Amino acid sequence: MSLGRSAGVTDTGRRRRRNEDSYVCAPPLFAVADGMGGAQAGEVASRLAAAVLEEADARELSEERVVDLIQEANRRVFQRSNEDAAASGMGTTMTVALVDRADTVTIGHVGDSRAYRIRDEQLEQLTDDHSLVAELMRSGKLSPEEAEAHPQRSVITRALGTEADVDVDTFRVEASPGDLFLICSDGLTSMISDSEILDVVGKRRGDLEGAARGLVEAANSSGGEDNITVVVFEIAEAGADADVDDTVRLPAAAAAGAAQELEDTLSGLEGVPAVDTAVVSAAEIQEHLAHAESAAPPAGRARREPHRRSVLPLLLLVLVLAVIAVLVVWGLYR
């Protein structure tokens, strides 16, 4: 067996001004990071984390090294958050996959970005979400159907950069020829179901970049409420030629420029807010578990805020009333 083709695609989605996701598609190392923190802080956090992996020496990679890399990413994000007032409170998820042997894939995971394996037309979620709703589901307080509509479904319980240290979930999974591994941000999984993911990939199995793009298109068709990032790679038969499909993500500098240009040219989306996600503590999780039935969303904790209303219509109304008043007064004194 050997590592086969791979591809990565990221998209801003239909509701966001900026893309705060980053990804790494550098065989044998793959990752997705979903930043948070408002303004450009989430974008900074995810890129800092991805940069750590991009700097890694492939010859030194191992399960232990995956943990070290994620811990280093946490250190950098936390340090920047504490040194830069504009980035205060930022953080990022990170899910990493390392093909460390032909028959083994090591997963490192913090947050709610996910890793899946597709085998024999079956989709298996490999990671457990570090989110409040997932905790409620695991404790039996919520059903999967209730979780889908829960007002706190975007509150995560673990992220890089919010604390000096972070617990990293790591494990190995067995790989076989024909297996397809998928890593994605929650902008995909919050928009389409597992069965839809499997259907899209199944129809484009021979074209990994096409499959990744198809998943992004499906998420956007369902609303595109968040940034969407998909990384896919396959396990091939021994001796098969590996091929890395073209990616579509802008380089960091170009993407930053594009984001600034977007700020100046947006039309009709000025009311779209910045992302404001917080990470809840273990004590807060226990409190929510104890009061799940009557829990209300804590202020500022939800990932998505309602759109701010534009003040332009109000200003126009005041202007019109002022003009009318002037005309009335002028008419009375003619």
C-alpha distance (Angstrom), angle and dihedral (degrees) to the residues before:
residue distance angle dihedral
M1 . . .
S2 3.79 . .
L3 3.77 141.3 .
G4 3.78 109.1 -83.5
R5 3.81 132.8 -172.3
S6 3.79 124.6 -21.8
A7 3.79 137.8 -174.2
G8 3.79 140.4 179.0
V9 3.81 131.9 -159.4
T10 3.80 131.3 177.3
D11 3.80 130.5 -175.5
T12 3.80 135.3 -177.6
G13 3.81 92.6 -132.4
R14 3.79 125.8 -141.8
R15 3.81 102.0 -71.8
R16 3.80 106.1 42.9
R17 3.78 131.5 82.4
R18 3.80 95.0 -152.4
N19 3.77 137.6 27.9
E20 3.81 107.7 -119.3
D21 3.81 93.5 176.1
S22 3.80 123.4 99.2
Y23 3.77 130.4 -176.5
V24 3.79 141.7 -169.2
C25 3.79 121.8 -143.5
A26 3.80 102.4 173.4
P27 3.81 108.8 133.6
P28 2.96 125.2 -100.3
L29 3.82 87.1 22.7
F30 3.81 124.3 61.8
A31 3.80 132.0 171.3
V32 3.81 147.4 161.4
A33 3.82 124.8 -152.2
D34 3.81 122.8 -171.3
G35 3.81 111.1 -161.8
M36 3.79 127.6 -151.8
G37 3.77 138.4 179.5
G38 3.79 109.6 96.2
A39 3.82 132.8 -94.7
Q40 3.81 106.2 29.5
A41 3.83 95.6 -36.4
G42 3.81 94.9 99.5
E43 3.77 90.0 51.7
V44 3.81 90.1 51.5
A45 3.81 92.9 47.8
S46 3.80 95.9 51.4
R47 3.80 92.8 45.7
L48 3.79 92.7 49.3
A49 3.80 89.3 52.6
A50 3.81 94.0 46.2
A51 3.81 91.1 48.5
V52 3.80 90.5 61.3
L53 3.81 90.7 59.0
E54 3.79 93.2 43.1
E55 3.81 89.2 56.3
A56 3.82 93.4 51.2
D57 3.80 120.6 114.7
A58 3.81 107.6 -121.5
R59 3.81 90.1 -149.1
E60 3.81 91.3 63.5
L61 3.79 99.1 46.6
S62 3.81 119.9 126.5
E63 3.80 139.0 138.1
E64 3.81 90.2 -86.0
R65 3.79 90.6 47.6
V66 3.82 90.7 53.4
V67 3.81 89.2 58.6
D68 3.81 91.1 46.7
L69 3.80 91.5 51.1
I70 3.80 93.3 50.4
Q71 3.80 90.3 47.0
E72 3.81 89.8 50.8
A73 3.81 89.6 49.8
N74 3.80 88.5 52.3
R75 3.81 90.8 50.4
R76 3.80 93.4 51.6
V77 3.79 95.1 47.2
F78 3.80 92.1 45.7
Q79 3.80 92.0 48.4
R80 3.80 92.9 49.4
S81 3.80 90.9 46.9
N82 3.80 90.5 54.7
E83 3.81 96.3 43.3
D84 3.81 98.8 44.1
A85 3.80 117.4 57.3
A86 3.81 90.9 -160.5
A87 3.81 89.6 58.9
S88 3.79 97.6 42.9
G89 3.80 112.9 140.7
M90 3.79 95.4 11.7
G91 3.78 121.6 143.9
T92 3.77 143.2 159.2
T93 3.77 141.7 -147.3
M94 3.80 118.1 -125.2
T95 3.78 131.1 -165.4
V96 3.81 116.5 179.7
A97 3.81 132.1 -172.0
L98 3.80 122.7 -167.0
V99 3.79 121.9 -173.2
D100 3.79 92.4 -148.1
R101 3.78 95.9 165.1
A102 3.78 132.1 13.0
D103 3.78 90.9 -104.6
T104 3.81 100.3 34.8
V105 3.80 136.4 64.4
T106 3.80 120.3 -167.4
I107 3.81 116.6 -147.6
G108 3.81 124.5 -158.7
H109 3.79 116.2 -173.4
V110 3.81 142.4 -177.9
G111 3.81 122.5 162.0
D112 3.80 132.5 0.5
S113 3.80 103.2 -51.2
R114 3.79 105.4 114.0
A115 3.78 142.8 -137.2
Y116 3.82 120.8 -151.4
R117 3.79 136.1 -178.0
I118 3.80 121.8 -149.8
R119 3.79 114.3 -157.2
D120 3.79 129.7 160.0
E121 3.82 90.5 -5.5
Q122 3.81 91.1 -56.1
L123 3.81 124.6 120.1
E124 3.81 116.8 -145.0
Q125 3.79 123.4 -172.9
L126 3.80 106.6 -138.6
T127 3.81 100.8 -174.9
D128 3.79 131.6 60.6
D129 3.80 115.1 -131.4
H130 3.78 114.2 -116.1
S131 3.79 92.2 -142.8
L132 3.78 137.3 120.4
V133 3.80 93.9 -116.4
A134 3.82 91.3 49.5
E135 3.79 89.3 52.2
L136 3.80 89.8 50.8
M137 3.80 90.5 49.6
R138 3.79 93.2 48.4
S139 3.81 89.9 50.8
G140 3.81 91.0 50.7
K141 3.83 93.9 -113.9
L142 3.81 93.6 117.3
S143 3.79 135.0 35.8
P144 3.83 120.0 -138.5
E145 3.80 88.7 -107.2
E146 3.81 92.1 52.4
A147 3.80 91.0 46.1
E148 3.80 92.5 57.8
A149 3.81 91.9 62.3
H150 3.81 99.1 32.0
P151 3.84 112.7 130.8
Q152 3.81 90.6 -135.1
R153 3.78 97.9 47.7
S154 3.82 91.5 118.9
V155 3.81 97.0 51.9
I156 3.79 109.3 109.4
T157 3.79 126.1 -157.5
R158 3.80 99.6 -156.0
A159 3.81 133.2 34.6
L160 3.79 141.6 151.8
G161 3.79 117.8 -95.2
T162 3.79 101.5 20.0
E163 3.81 94.3 95.2
A164 3.79 134.8 25.0
D165 3.82 90.3 -112.0
V166 3.77 131.3 31.4
D167 3.79 134.1 -166.4
V168 3.80 111.6 -123.3
D169 3.79 122.4 -156.7
T170 3.82 109.1 -140.6
F171 3.78 130.5 175.3
R172 3.78 141.9 145.2
V173 3.77 126.6 -118.7
E174 3.78 127.9 -163.7
A175 3.79 117.0 -112.8
S176 3.81 130.3 -156.3
P177 3.81 133.6 -173.1
G178 3.79 109.0 -78.7
D179 3.81 95.0 28.5
L180 3.79 115.0 136.2
F181 3.81 119.4 -157.0
L182 3.80 121.4 -158.1
I183 3.82 128.7 -168.3
C184 3.80 119.0 -173.1
S185 3.78 145.3 163.9
D186 3.78 120.5 -114.8
G187 3.78 89.2 -102.3
L188 3.80 84.6 83.0
T189 3.80 101.8 39.2
S190 3.81 94.6 44.6
M191 3.81 90.2 55.9
I192 3.80 105.5 41.1
S193 3.80 134.3 30.0
D194 3.80 128.9 -116.1
S195 3.80 90.0 -105.4
E196 3.81 90.7 54.3
I197 3.81 90.6 49.5
L198 3.78 90.1 52.1
D199 3.80 92.0 47.0
V200 3.82 94.5 50.8
V201 3.80 93.6 46.8
G202 3.80 92.3 44.7
K203 3.80 92.1 55.9
R204 3.84 92.6 51.1
R205 3.78 101.0 31.9
G206 3.79 92.8 132.3
D207 3.82 93.0 54.9
L208 3.79 112.1 51.6
E209 3.78 95.4 -176.6
G210 3.80 88.9 48.8
A211 3.80 89.5 50.1
A212 3.81 91.9 50.5
R213 3.80 91.4 47.5
G214 3.81 90.0 47.1
L215 3.81 90.5 55.4
V216 3.81 90.9 50.8
E217 3.81 90.3 48.9
A218 3.80 91.2 50.0
A219 3.82 91.8 50.7
N220 3.80 91.0 49.3
S221 3.80 91.0 47.8
S222 3.81 88.1 55.3
G223 3.80 92.5 53.5
G224 3.81 106.5 -71.8
E225 3.81 91.4 -133.1
D226 3.81 94.7 165.4
N227 3.79 140.7 23.9
I228 3.80 111.3 -72.1
T229 3.80 124.4 -146.0
V230 3.80 128.4 173.3
V231 3.82 129.7 -179.6
V232 3.80 119.8 -178.0
F233 3.80 133.6 -179.1
E234 3.78 134.6 169.8
I235 3.77 138.3 -145.4
A236 3.80 111.2 -127.5
E237 3.78 136.3 -167.6
A238 3.80 115.9 -83.7
G239 3.79 111.5 -79.7
A240 3.79 95.1 20.2
D241 3.78 113.8 140.2
A242 3.78 112.4 -107.0
D243 3.76 115.9 -134.9
V244 3.78 127.4 -172.9
D245 3.80 109.7 -150.8
D246 3.78 117.9 -137.3
T247 3.79 114.8 -87.7
V248 3.77 125.9 -141.6
R249 3.79 103.9 -150.4
L250 3.80 117.1 118.9
P251 3.82 116.9 -120.9
A252 3.80 111.9 -98.4
A253 3.81 95.7 -101.7
A254 3.79 93.9 45.7
A255 3.77 92.5 46.5
A256 3.79 91.3 51.6
G257 3.80 90.0 51.9
A258 3.77 91.4 47.4
A259 3.80 90.4 52.1
Q260 3.81 90.9 52.6
E261 3.80 91.2 47.9
L262 3.78 89.2 49.9
E263 3.80 90.1 55.3
D264 3.81 89.0 58.7
T265 3.79 97.8 45.1
L266 3.81 106.6 37.5
S267 3.77 113.0 126.0
G268 3.78 122.6 -167.2
L269 3.82 94.0 -0.8
E270 3.81 99.8 82.7
G271 3.78 90.2 111.7
V272 3.79 93.6 61.7
P273 3.82 107.4 113.2
A274 3.77 130.5 -139.3
V275 3.80 117.3 -100.8
D276 3.80 114.8 -94.2
T277 3.79 112.2 -174.8
A278 3.78 126.5 164.0
V279 3.77 130.6 -168.8
V280 3.78 116.3 -127.7
S281 3.78 121.2 -137.6
A282 3.80 127.9 -121.6
A283 3.81 90.5 -104.6
E284 3.78 90.7 53.1
I285 3.80 90.3 50.2
Q286 3.79 89.9 55.6
E287 3.79 90.5 49.1
H288 3.79 91.0 52.2
L289 3.79 91.4 46.4
A290 3.80 89.0 54.1
H291 3.81 93.5 47.5
A292 3.80 101.4 29.1
E293 3.78 94.8 130.8
S294 3.81 93.5 58.9
A295 3.80 100.1 28.3
A296 3.81 116.4 138.6
P297 3.81 123.4 -165.3
P298 3.83 110.2 -88.7
A299 3.79 112.1 -123.0
G300 3.78 112.7 -91.6
R301 3.80 94.0 5.7
A302 3.78 100.9 101.2
R303 3.74 117.9 93.2
R304 3.76 94.9 -134.6
E305 3.79 122.8 48.5
P306 3.82 123.9 -161.0
H307 3.78 114.9 -95.5
R308 3.80 114.8 -87.6
R309 3.79 111.9 -119.8
S310 3.78 115.7 -115.8
V311 3.84 116.1 -115.5
L312 3.82 92.5 -150.6
P313 3.86 96.2 91.2
L314 3.83 90.3 50.9
L315 3.80 92.3 50.3
L316 3.80 91.0 50.1
L317 3.80 91.2 50.5
V318 3.82 91.7 51.0
L319 3.81 90.0 48.9
V320 3.82 92.8 50.8
L321 3.82 91.9 48.8
A322 3.80 90.7 49.6
V323 3.81 91.5 52.1
I324 3.81 91.2 49.1
A325 3.82 90.7 50.2
V326 3.81 91.6 51.2
L327 3.82 91.5 50.1
V328 3.81 92.4 49.2
V329 3.82 92.6 50.3
W330 3.82 91.0 46.2
G331 3.83 90.4 51.2
L332 3.80 92.5 50.8
Y333 3.80 93.9 53.3
R334 3.84 98.5 43.5
